[in-house]
Amino acid sequence: MKQIYKFLQVTIVGILLIAPQAQAKEEATAKEVIETFNATLLDVMKRATVLGYHGRNSTLEPVLSKTFDFPFMIEYAVGRSWKSFNGEQQKKLVSAFARFTIATYADRFNGYSGESFRIVKAVKSPRDTRLIKTELIKKNGKAIRLNYLLRNTGKGWQIMDIFLKGSISELATKRSEYNMTVKREGLDGLVSKINAKTAIIQAQSPAQ
């Protein structure tokens, strides 16, 4: 009996020791995703002129496709109407949203002036998500807060929302716009609107 009690005691202690380590590992993994993402952005910024818009887009596409949970993001932005779309319609919308997001990053990160990225903190959030607080530090020392909310999708940790200036949810902003567009113009109207925005970005960017 004493041997069984001792075995159980050792097992419980072991579990209690492993649990915090597992949580720390999960947070480190989510943090590593953002570290890789930031490193890619910085590389693209430094080579922006050489790459040109299309080169930046091609470089960012595989990284953003792996890092962002585009299906969840567009489903949330569309709202209840999402369930009324069939599989092909949903894929069409995810594809348009992904292209637009990648085009936006390729357009925004178009030069380098001594900027750097810094991860401030990794925080465990509700529903087993992780909030990775970061800063984009300009050459003059001014810091712009960019916080990323990630979840483990089975494909690894992926970004599900971005908080600009630390508190403005980009997904909530898109939900307000996309949900209304779907109600007024339907799925095709939203796809056309997203594709039009992507086309504008491409047209305004140098054809390098």
Secondary structure as GFF3:
##gff-version 3
##sequence-region A 1 208
A	DSSP	alpha_helix	2	46	.	.	.	ID=ss1
A	DSSP	alpha_helix	48	67	.	.	.	ID=ss2
A	DSSP	alpha_helix	70	78	.	.	.	ID=ss3
A	DSSP	three_ten_helix	79	84	.	.	.	ID=ss4
A	DSSP	alpha_helix	87	108	.	.	.	ID=ss5
A	DSSP	beta_strand	116	125	.	.	.	ID=ss6
A	DSSP	three_ten_helix	126	128	.	.	.	ID=ss7
A	DSSP	beta_strand	129	137	.	.	.	ID=ss8
A	DSSP	beta_strand	143	152	.	.	.	ID=ss9
A	DSSP	beta_strand	157	164	.	.	.	ID=ss10
A	DSSP	beta_strand	168	169	.	.	.	ID=ss11
A	DSSP	alpha_helix	170	204	.	.	.	ID=ss12
###
